[in-house]
Amino acid sequence: MQTLNFEQLPGAVTELYRKIDGMESLLLQLIKNKPEVNERKSAPEAAKHLNIALPTLYGLVSQRKIRNSKAGKKLSFLTSDLDEYLNSGRRKTADEMAADMMRKGGRK
């Protein structure tokens, strides 16, 4: 980082303002375009999110394998619950299993 003298200060401040303006614009654009993290989805949207058929989704609901809300006859699902269901079937890598064994002190 260079040392500024008094004459260079106005230019440096102007440059800082320009950079901050650019960062603010970028952040506002990212916030505006960011999808809702935990939005509610209808049954057809949830089936599409999970990449399964709608009857399969209804089967999972009846088996209580996936969280849902019901208002009248309409089912809805939170994206966090859908993602949790997807991750529940995730298998650990060999490295993750080895790390688990190290944390447990080699005990099974």
N, CA, C and O atoms as a MOPAC input file, in Angstrom:
PM7 MOZYME 1SCF
protein

 N      0.84200 1    -1.16800 1     0.00000 1
 C      0.00000 1     0.00000 1     0.00000 1
 C      0.88900 1     1.23300 1     0.00000 1
 O      1.83200 1     1.34200 1     0.78400 1
 N      0.56800 1     2.15200 1    -0.89300 1
 C      1.41300 1     3.34100 1    -1.00100 1
 C      0.98200 1     4.42500 1    -0.02800 1
 O     -0.18200 1     4.49900 1     0.36500 1
 N      1.93100 1     5.26000 1     0.35300 1
 C      1.65100 1     6.38500 1     1.23200 1
 C      1.23800 1     7.57200 1     0.37800 1
 O      1.89600 1     7.88500 1    -0.61400 1
 N      0.15100 1     8.23500 1     0.75800 1
 C     -0.35400 1     9.37300 1     0.00300 1
 C      0.10100 1    10.66800 1     0.64900 1
 O      0.16500 1    10.78500 1     1.87300 1
 N      0.41300 1    11.63200 1    -0.19400 1
 C      0.69100 1    12.95400 1     0.35700 1
 C     -0.59400 1    13.78500 1     0.27800 1
 O     -1.59600 1    13.32700 1    -0.27200 1
 N     -0.56900 1    14.97400 1     0.81300 1
 C     -1.76400 1    15.80500 1     0.92300 1
 C     -2.35300 1    16.14500 1    -0.44900 1
 O     -3.57300 1    16.22700 1    -0.58600 1
 N     -1.52500 1    16.34200 1    -1.44700 1
 C     -2.00500 1    16.70200 1    -2.78200 1
 C     -2.72600 1    15.53100 1    -3.45600 1
 O     -3.61900 1    15.74400 1    -4.27600 1
 N     -2.34800 1    14.30800 1    -3.11700 1
 C     -2.95700 1    13.12000 1    -3.72700 1
 C     -4.26900 1    12.72700 1    -3.05800 1
 O     -5.02500 1    11.92600 1    -3.60700 1
 N     -4.54500 1    13.27000 1    -1.89900 1
 C     -5.71200 1    12.87600 1    -1.11000 1
 C     -7.04500 1    13.08000 1    -1.83300 1
 O     -7.86200 1    12.15900 1    -1.82300 1
 N     -7.31500 1    14.23100 1    -2.45800 1
 C     -8.60600 1    14.39400 1    -3.14400 1
 C     -8.83300 1    13.34900 1    -4.23900 1
 O     -9.94500 1    12.84100 1    -4.38500 1
 N     -7.80600 1    13.03000 1    -4.99900 1
 C     -7.93600 1    12.01600 1    -6.04900 1
 C     -8.19500 1    10.63500 1    -5.46700 1
 O     -8.98000 1     9.86000 1    -6.01100 1
 N     -7.52600 1    10.33400 1    -4.35500 1
 C     -7.71000 1     9.02900 1    -3.71100 1
 C     -9.11900 1     8.89600 1    -3.15800 1
 O     -9.73700 1     7.83700 1    -3.27300 1
 N     -9.63100 1     9.97000 1    -2.55600 1
 C    -10.99000 1     9.94000 1    -2.01800 1
 C    -12.00500 1     9.78100 1    -3.14800 1
 O    -12.97300 1     9.03200 1    -3.01400 1
 N    -11.78700 1    10.47800 1    -4.25200 1
 C    -12.66800 1    10.35400 1    -5.42100 1
 C    -12.67200 1     8.91000 1    -5.93100 1
 O    -13.72500 1     8.36100 1    -6.25500 1
 N    -11.50300 1     8.31500 1    -5.99600 1
 C    -11.38100 1     6.91900 1    -6.45100 1
 C    -12.09700 1     5.96900 1    -5.49300 1
 O    -12.75900 1     5.02800 1    -5.92900 1
 N    -11.96700 1     6.21400 1    -4.19800 1
 C    -12.66600 1     5.38800 1    -3.20500 1
 C    -14.17600 1     5.48900 1    -3.37400 1
 O    -14.87600 1     4.47600 1    -3.35800 1
 N    -14.67700 1     6.71000 1    -3.53500 1
 C    -16.11300 1     6.89400 1    -3.74600 1
 C    -16.58500 1     6.14500 1    -4.98700 1
 O    -17.63900 1     5.50900 1    -4.96800 1
 N    -15.80500 1     6.21700 1    -6.06600 1
 C    -16.16400 1     5.52600 1    -7.30700 1
 C    -16.23800 1     4.01500 1    -7.07300 1
 O    -17.17400 1     3.35800 1    -7.53000 1
 N    -15.26500 1     3.47600 1    -6.37300 1
 C    -15.24100 1     2.03200 1    -6.11300 1
 C    -16.39700 1     1.61800 1    -5.20000 1
 O    -17.02900 1     0.58500 1    -5.42500 1
 N    -16.67000 1     2.41900 1    -4.18000 1
 C    -17.76800 1     2.10500 1    -3.25800 1
 C    -19.10300 1     2.14900 1    -3.98900 1
 O    -19.96600 1     1.30400 1    -3.75200 1
 N    -19.28100 1     3.13500 1    -4.88200 1
 C    -20.50700 1     3.21300 1    -5.68300 1
 C    -20.68600 1     1.94600 1    -6.52000 1
 O    -21.78500 1     1.40000 1    -6.60900 1
 N    -19.59500 1     1.48900 1    -7.12800 1
 C    -19.65300 1     0.28000 1    -7.94500 1
 C    -20.01000 1    -0.94300 1    -7.11600 1
 O    -20.80600 1    -1.77800 1    -7.54500 1
 N    -19.42100 1    -1.05000 1    -5.92900 1
 C    -19.71800 1    -2.18900 1    -5.05000 1
 C    -21.16800 1    -2.13800 1    -4.57900 1
 O    -21.83500 1    -3.17100 1    -4.51200 1
 N    -21.65800 1    -0.94500 1    -4.25300 1
 C    -23.04400 1    -0.81300 1    -3.80700 1
 C    -24.00500 1    -1.23000 1    -4.90700 1
 O    -24.98000 1    -1.93600 1    -4.64800 1
 N    -23.73800 1    -0.79800 1    -6.13000 1
 C    -24.58500 1    -1.18000 1    -7.26500 1
 C    -24.59100 1    -2.68900 1    -7.46000 1
 O    -25.63600 1    -3.29700 1    -7.69200 1
 N    -23.40300 1    -3.28300 1    -7.36100 1
 C    -23.28700 1    -4.73800 1    -7.50800 1
 C    -24.07100 1    -5.47500 1    -6.43000 1
 O    -24.79000 1    -6.42900 1    -6.72900 1
 N    -23.93800 1    -5.04200 1    -5.18100 1
 C    -24.65600 1    -5.68400 1    -4.07700 1
 C    -26.16500 1    -5.55800 1    -4.23700 1
 O    -26.89900 1    -6.52100 1    -4.01600 1
 N    -26.62500 1    -4.37300 1    -4.61800 1
 C    -28.06200 1    -4.18400 1    -4.81600 1
 C    -28.59200 1    -5.07500 1    -5.93100 1
 O    -29.69300 1    -5.61500 1    -5.83000 1
 N    -27.81200 1    -5.22800 1    -6.98900 1
 C    -28.20800 1    -6.09800 1    -8.09300 1
 C    -28.25500 1    -7.56000 1    -7.64100 1
 O    -29.17600 1    -8.29200 1    -8.00300 1
 N    -27.26700 1    -7.98400 1    -6.85200 1
 C    -27.25100 1    -9.36000 1    -6.34900 1
 C    -28.44300 1    -9.62600 1    -5.43800 1
 O    -29.07700 1   -10.67700 1    -5.53300 1
 N    -28.74700 1    -8.67900 1    -4.55600 1
 C    -29.87300 1    -8.83700 1    -3.64500 1
 C    -31.18300 1    -8.91100 1    -4.42000 1
 O    -32.05800 1    -9.71400 1    -4.09500 1
 N    -31.31400 1    -8.08100 1    -5.43500 1
 C    -32.54100 1    -8.04300 1    -6.21800 1
 C    -32.74900 1    -9.34000 1    -7.00200 1
 O    -33.87900 1    -9.80500 1    -7.15000 1
 N    -31.66100 1    -9.91900 1    -7.50100 1
 C    -31.75400 1   -11.11300 1    -8.33400 1
 C    -31.69600 1   -12.41500 1    -7.53800 1
 O    -31.88800 1   -13.49400 1    -8.09800 1
 N    -31.43100 1   -12.31800 1    -6.23500 1
 C    -31.29500 1   -13.52100 1    -5.40700 1
 C    -32.66800 1   -14.16100 1    -5.18600 1
 O    -33.60400 1   -13.47900 1    -4.77000 1
 N    -32.79800 1   -15.46300 1    -5.45900 1
 C    -34.08300 1   -16.11400 1    -5.19500 1
 C    -34.32700 1   -16.22300 1    -3.69300 1
 O    -33.38500 1   -16.28100 1    -2.90300 1
 N    -35.56400 1   -16.24800 1    -3.32100 1
 C    -35.93900 1   -16.40200 1    -1.91200 1
 C    -35.36900 1   -17.71900 1    -1.40200 1
 O    -35.59800 1   -18.76700 1    -2.00600 1
 N    -34.64300 1   -17.67700 1    -0.31900 1
 C    -33.95000 1   -18.85300 1     0.20200 1
 C    -34.93600 1   -19.92100 1     0.65100 1
 O    -34.73200 1   -21.10600 1     0.39000 1
 N    -35.98500 1   -19.51200 1     1.31500 1
 C    -36.91400 1   -20.49200 1     1.86500 1
 C    -38.32800 1   -20.20700 1     1.37100 1
 O    -39.24800 1   -20.01000 1     2.16600 1
 N    -38.48600 1   -20.18900 1     0.07300 1
 C    -39.80000 1   -19.89300 1    -0.47100 1
 C    -40.70400 1   -21.11100 1    -0.40800 1
 O    -40.24200 1   -22.24500 1    -0.28500 1
 N    -41.98500 1   -20.85700 1    -0.49400 1
 C    -42.99600 1   -21.90100 1    -0.47900 1
 C    -43.28100 1   -22.34500 1    -1.90800 1
 O    -43.38700 1   -21.52000 1    -2.81500 1
 N    -43.40200 1   -23.65100 1    -2.09800 1
 C    -43.68600 1   -24.19800 1    -3.42400 1
 C    -44.94700 1   -25.04300 1    -3.37500 1
 O    -45.24400 1   -25.69100 1    -2.37100 1
 N    -45.67900 1   -25.02600 1    -4.47200 1
 C    -46.85400 1   -25.88200 1    -4.60900 1
 C    -46.38400 1   -27.31200 1    -4.86500 1
 O    -45.19300 1   -27.55600 1    -5.06000 1
 N    -47.31800 1   -28.24300 1    -4.86300 1
 C    -46.95500 1   -29.64600 1    -5.09500 1
 C    -46.28500 1   -29.84500 1    -6.46200 1
 O    -45.24300 1   -30.49700 1    -6.53600 1
 N    -46.85700 1   -29.30000 1    -7.54200 1
 C    -46.16600 1   -29.48500 1    -8.83500 1
 C    -44.76700 1   -28.85300 1    -8.85700 1
 O    -43.84100 1   -29.41600 1    -9.44000 1
 N    -44.61800 1   -27.68900 1    -8.22200 1
 C    -43.30500 1   -27.04600 1    -8.16300 1
 C    -42.33300 1   -27.87300 1    -7.32000 1
 O    -41.15400 1   -27.98800 1    -7.65500 1
 N    -42.83400 1   -28.44600 1    -6.22700 1
 C    -41.99300 1   -29.27400 1    -5.36200 1
 C    -41.54600 1   -30.53400 1    -6.09100 1
 O    -40.38800 1   -30.93700 1    -5.98400 1
 N    -42.45600 1   -31.15500 1    -6.82900 1
 C    -42.10600 1   -32.35400 1    -7.59700 1
 C    -41.01400 1   -32.02200 1    -8.61900 1
 O    -40.07900 1   -32.79800 1    -8.82100 1
 N    -41.15000 1   -30.85900 1    -9.25700 1
 C    -40.13900 1   -30.43800 1   -10.23000 1
 C    -38.80600 1   -30.17500 1    -9.52700 1
 O    -37.75200 1   -30.54800 1   -10.04300 1
 N    -38.84500 1   -29.53500 1    -8.35100 1
 C    -37.63500 1   -29.25400 1    -7.56800 1
 C    -36.91100 1   -30.55600 1    -7.21200 1
 O    -35.68400 1   -30.62800 1    -7.26100 1
 N    -37.68800 1   -31.57900 1    -6.85500 1
 C    -37.11200 1   -32.87200 1    -6.47400 1
 C    -36.82100 1   -33.76100 1    -7.67300 1
 O    -36.18200 1   -34.80400 1    -7.54100 1
 N    -37.29500 1   -33.34300 1    -8.84800 1
 C    -37.14300 1   -34.11900 1   -10.07100 1
 C    -37.81400 1   -35.49100 1    -9.95800 1
 O    -37.24900 1   -36.51900 1   -10.33300 1
 N    -39.04500 1   -35.46800 1    -9.42300 1
 C    -39.83800 1   -36.69600 1    -9.30600 1
 C    -41.23800 1   -36.41900 1    -9.86600 1
 O    -41.62400 1   -35.26700 1   -10.06400 1
 N    -41.97800 1   -37.48200 1   -10.11300 1
 C    -43.34300 1   -37.33700 1   -10.60900 1
 C    -44.25700 1   -36.88500 1    -9.46700 1
 O    -43.98500 1   -37.16400 1    -8.29900 1
 N    -45.32400 1   -36.19600 1    -9.80900 1
 C    -46.26200 1   -35.70300 1    -8.81200 1
 C    -46.86200 1   -36.82900 1    -7.96900 1
 O    -46.96000 1   -36.67500 1    -6.75100 1
 N    -47.27000 1   -37.96100 1    -8.56700 1
 C    -47.77900 1   -39.06100 1    -7.72900 1
 C    -46.73700 1   -39.58500 1    -6.73500 1
 O    -47.08600 1   -40.00000 1    -5.63000 1
 N    -45.47000 1   -39.56700 1    -7.12500 1
 C    -44.40300 1   -39.99100 1    -6.21500 1
 C    -44.33300 1   -39.04300 1    -5.02600 1
 O    -44.16100 1   -39.47800 1    -3.88700 1
 N    -44.46700 1   -37.75000 1    -5.29300 1
 C    -44.45900 1   -36.75900 1    -4.22200 1
 C    -45.62500 1   -37.01400 1    -3.26700 1
 O    -45.44700 1   -36.98900 1    -2.04900 1
 N    -46.81100 1   -37.26000 1    -3.81400 1
 C    -47.96900 1   -37.53300 1    -2.95900 1
 C    -47.74000 1   -38.78400 1    -2.11700 1
 O    -48.17300 1   -38.84700 1    -0.96600 1
 N    -47.06200 1   -39.78100 1    -2.68600 1
 C    -46.73000 1   -40.98900 1    -1.92900 1
 C    -45.80100 1   -40.68100 1    -0.76800 1
 O    -45.98500 1   -41.20300 1     0.33200 1
 N    -44.79800 1   -39.83400 1    -1.00600 1
 C    -43.87100 1   -39.44200 1     0.06300 1
 C    -44.59400 1   -38.68100 1     1.16600 1
 O    -44.29100 1   -38.83700 1     2.34900 1
 N    -45.55300 1   -37.85600 1     0.76000 1
 C    -46.33900 1   -37.09900 1     1.74100 1
 C    -47.17500 1   -38.05000 1     2.58400 1
 O    -47.22900 1   -37.91100 1     3.80600 1
 N    -47.82900 1   -39.01600 1     1.94100 1
 C    -48.68400 1   -39.94100 1     2.69400 1
 C    -47.87100 1   -40.84300 1     3.61600 1
 O    -48.36900 1   -41.28500 1     4.65100 1
 N    -46.61500 1   -41.11800 1     3.24200 1
 C    -45.73200 1   -41.91600 1     4.09300 1
 C    -45.01900 1   -41.04500 1     5.13600 1
 O    -44.21700 1   -41.54200 1     5.92700 1
 N    -45.31500 1   -39.76400 1     5.12800 1
 C    -44.69900 1   -38.78700 1     6.04200 1
 C    -43.17300 1   -38.80000 1     5.94400 1
 O    -42.47300 1   -38.71900 1     6.95400 1
 N    -42.67500 1   -38.90100 1     4.72500 1
 C    -41.23500 1   -38.89600 1     4.51100 1
 C    -40.72500 1   -37.51700 1     4.12700 1
 O    -39.51600 1   -37.29300 1     4.05800 1
 N    -41.64700 1   -36.59200 1     3.87700 1
 C    -41.25500 1   -35.24800 1     3.49300 1
 C    -42.16600 1   -34.24200 1     4.17800 1
 O    -43.38600 1   -34.40600 1     4.17500 1
 N    -41.58300 1   -33.20000 1     4.76700 1
 C    -42.38300 1   -32.19600 1     5.48000 1
 C    -43.21700 1   -31.38900 1     4.50400 1
 O    -42.79600 1   -31.10800 1     3.38100 1
 N    -44.40800 1   -31.02300 1     4.95400 1
 C    -45.28700 1   -30.21300 1     4.12300 1
 C    -46.27200 1   -29.47300 1     5.00500 1
 O    -46.41100 1   -29.76100 1     6.19400 1
 N    -46.94700 1   -28.52100 1     4.40100 1
 C    -48.02900 1   -27.79500 1     5.07000 1
 C    -49.27200 1   -27.97900 1     4.23100 1
 O    -49.19700 1   -28.17500 1     3.01800 1
 N    -50.40600 1   -27.91300 1     4.88000 1
 C    -51.65400 1   -28.10600 1     4.15500 1
 C    -52.63100 1   -27.02100 1     4.56900 1
 O    -52.93000 1   -26.85800 1     5.75200 1
 N    -53.12000 1   -26.29000 1     3.59900 1
 C    -54.15400 1   -25.28100 1     3.82500 1
 C    -55.35300 1   -25.71000 1     2.99600 1
 O    -55.34600 1   -25.59300 1     1.77000 1
 N    -56.37100 1   -26.20100 1     3.66400 1
 C    -57.50100 1   -26.77000 1     2.93200 1
 C    -57.04800 1   -28.03800 1     2.24600 1
 O    -56.58700 1   -28.97700 1     2.89500 1
 N    -57.18200 1   -28.06300 1     0.93200 1
 C    -56.73700 1   -29.23300 1     0.17400 1
 C    -55.40800 1   -28.98600 1    -0.54200 1
 O    -54.92500 1   -29.83800 1    -1.28800 1
 N    -54.83400 1   -27.82800 1    -0.30700 1
 C    -53.59400 1   -27.46200 1    -1.00900 1
 C    -52.36100 1   -27.77900 1    -0.15900 1
 O    -52.24800 1   -27.34400 1     0.98700 1
 N    -51.45700 1   -28.53500 1    -0.73800 1
 C    -50.17500 1   -28.83100 1    -0.09500 1
 C    -49.16500 1   -27.76600 1    -0.49800 1
 O    -49.18700 1   -27.26500 1    -1.62200 1
 N    -48.28300 1   -27.42900 1     0.43000 1
 C    -47.16500 1   -26.55900 1     0.09100 1
 C    -45.92100 1   -27.06500 1     0.80700 1
 O    -45.99900 1   -27.76100 1     1.82000 1
 N    -44.78400 1   -26.69900 1     0.25600 1
 C    -43.51000 1   -27.21000 1     0.73900 1
 C    -42.50600 1   -26.06800 1     0.80400 1
 O    -42.46200 1   -25.22400 1    -0.09100 1
 N    -41.70500 1   -26.04000 1     1.85200 1
 C    -40.61800 1   -25.07400 1     1.93900 1
 C    -39.41200 1   -25.62600 1     1.18700 1
 O    -39.12400 1   -26.82100 1     1.26000 1
 N    -38.71400 1   -24.76300 1     0.47000 1
 C    -37.55300 1   -25.24100 1    -0.27800 1
 C    -36.49600 1   -25.84500 1     0.65200 1
 O    -35.78200 1   -26.76900 1     0.26100 1
 N    -36.39400 1   -25.32800 1     1.87900 1
 C    -35.41800 1   -25.89000 1     2.81500 1
 C    -35.78200 1   -27.34000 1     3.16400 1
 O    -34.89900 1   -28.18500 1     3.31200 1
 N    -37.08400 1   -27.62400 1     3.29400 1
 C    -37.51700 1   -28.99700 1     3.57800 1
 C    -37.26500 1   -29.90700 1     2.37400 1
 O    -36.87600 1   -31.06500 1     2.53500 1
 N    -37.48600 1   -29.38100 1     1.17900 1
 C    -37.22500 1   -30.17900 1    -0.02400 1
 C    -35.73400 1   -30.49300 1    -0.13700 1
 O    -35.34700 1   -31.61800 1    -0.45300 1
 N    -34.90400 1   -29.48100 1     0.12500 1
 C    -33.45400 1   -29.69900 1     0.06000 1
 C    -32.98900 1   -30.66000 1     1.15000 1
 O    -32.09200 1   -31.47400 1     0.93000 1
 N    -33.60200 1   -30.56000 1     2.31700 1
 C    -33.25900 1   -31.48900 1     3.40600 1
 C    -33.59200 1   -32.92100 1     3.00000 1
 O    -32.81900 1   -33.84100 1     3.26400 1
 N    -34.74100 1   -33.10600 1     2.36100 1
 C    -35.11800 1   -34.44800 1     1.89600 1
 C    -34.09600 1   -34.95000 1     0.86900 1
 O    -33.67100 1   -36.10400 1     0.92600 1
 N    -33.70800 1   -34.09000 1    -0.05900 1
 C    -32.72600 1   -34.49800 1    -1.07200 1
 C    -31.40700 1   -34.89900 1    -0.42200 1
 O    -30.79200 1   -35.88800 1    -0.82100 1
 N    -30.97300 1   -34.13400 1     0.57700 1
 C    -29.69200 1   -34.41100 1     1.22000 1
 C    -29.74400 1   -35.60200 1     2.16700 1
 O    -28.70100 1   -36.14300 1     2.53400 1
 N    -30.94200 1   -36.01700 1     2.56800 1
 C    -31.04500 1   -37.14300 1     3.49900 1
 C    -30.56900 1   -38.44600 1     2.86300 1
 O    -30.15900 1   -39.36700 1     3.57000 1
 N    -30.62000 1   -38.52900 1     1.55400 1
 C    -30.17000 1   -39.73600 1     0.86200 1
 C    -28.73100 1   -39.65400 1     0.40300 1
 O    -28.23100 1   -40.56600 1    -0.25700 1
 N    -28.06000 1   -38.56300 1     0.75100 1
 C    -26.68000 1   -38.35500 1     0.32300 1
 C    -25.75700 1   -39.32500 1     1.04300 1
 O    -25.84000 1   -39.49700 1     2.25900 1
 N    -24.88900 1   -39.94800 1     0.28600 1
 C    -23.91300 1   -40.86800 1     0.86300 1
 C    -22.61000 1   -40.13100 1     1.08900 1
 O    -22.23600 1   -39.27300 1     0.29000 1
 N    -21.91200 1   -40.45500 1     2.17300 1
 C    -20.64900 1   -39.80300 1     2.49800 1
 C    -19.54200 1   -40.30400 1     1.58000 1
 O    -19.55200 1   -41.44700 1     1.12200 1
 N    -18.58400 1   -39.40800 1     1.32600 1
 C    -17.40300 1   -39.80200 1     0.56300 1
 C    -16.45800 1   -40.57000 1     1.48800 1
 O    -16.62800 1   -40.56700 1     2.70700 1
 N    -15.47700 1   -41.21700 1     0.90200 1
 C    -14.48800 1   -41.95300 1     1.70000 1
 C    -13.75100 1   -41.00200 1     2.64500 1
 O    -13.46500 1   -41.35700 1     3.78800 1
 N    -13.44600 1   -39.79400 1     2.16700 1
 C    -12.75900 1   -38.81300 1     3.01400 1
 C    -13.62900 1   -38.40200 1     4.20400 1
 O    -13.12900 1   -38.27300 1     5.32200 1
 N    -14.93100 1   -38.19400 1     3.96800 1
 C    -15.84300 1   -37.82500 1     5.05700 1
 C    -15.95400 1   -38.94600 1     6.09100 1
 O    -15.99000 1   -38.68600 1     7.29400 1
 N    -16.00700 1   -40.19600 1     5.61400 1
 C    -16.08400 1   -41.31900 1     6.55000 1
 C    -14.80600 1   -41.43400 1     7.36000 1
 O    -14.85400 1   -41.72400 1     8.55500 1
 N    -13.65400 1   -41.20700 1     6.72000 1
 C    -12.38100 1   -41.27000 1     7.43900 1
 C    -12.30000 1   -40.15600 1     8.48400 1
 O    -11.81000 1   -40.37500 1     9.59200 1
 N    -12.78500 1   -38.95700 1     8.12800 1
 C    -12.78500 1   -37.83800 1     9.07200 1
 C    -13.69300 1   -38.14800 1    10.25800 1
 O    -13.35600 1   -37.81700 1    11.39500 1
 N    -14.83700 1   -38.77900 1    10.00900 1
 C    -15.74600 1   -39.16900 1    11.09300 1
 C    -15.06200 1   -40.16600 1    12.02300 1
 O    -15.19000 1   -40.07100 1    13.24400 1
 N    -14.34100 1   -41.11200 1    11.45100 1
 C    -13.64600 1   -42.11000 1    12.25200 1
 C    -12.56900 1   -41.44800 1    13.11500 1
 O    -12.37800 1   -41.82700 1    14.27100 1
 N    -11.86700 1   -40.46200 1    12.55500 1
 C    -10.82600 1   -39.76100 1    13.30600 1
 C    -11.44100 1   -38.98000 1    14.46400 1
 O    -10.87300 1   -38.94600 1    15.55500 1
 N    -12.58300 1   -38.36000 1    14.24100 1
 C    -13.26100 1   -37.59200 1    15.30100 1
 C    -13.73100 1   -38.50500 1    16.41500 1
 O    -13.71600 1   -38.12600 1    17.58700 1
 N    -14.14900 1   -39.71100 1    16.04900 1
 C    -14.65500 1   -40.66400 1    17.04800 1
 C    -13.51300 1   -41.45700 1    17.69100 1
 O    -13.75200 1   -42.32600 1    18.53000 1
 N    -12.29900 1   -41.16100 1    17.30300 1
 C    -11.14900 1   -41.85400 1    17.89600 1
 C    -10.99600 1   -43.27400 1    17.40600 1
 O    -10.44000 1   -44.11500 1    18.11100 1
 N    -11.48000 1   -43.55900 1    16.20400 1
 C    -11.34500 1   -44.90100 1    15.64300 1
 C    -12.39300 1   -45.88300 1    16.13000 1
 O    -12.38300 1   -47.05100 1    15.74000 1
 N    -13.32200 1   -45.40500 1    17.00200 1
 C    -14.37500 1   -46.31000 1    17.48500 1
 C    -15.50000 1   -46.38100 1    16.47000 1
 O    -15.79700 1   -45.40600 1    15.78000 1
 N    -16.11900 1   -47.54700 1    16.39000 1
 C    -17.25500 1   -47.72700 1    15.47100 1
 C    -18.54800 1   -47.47100 1    16.20200 1
 O    -19.62200 1   -47.57100 1    15.60900 1

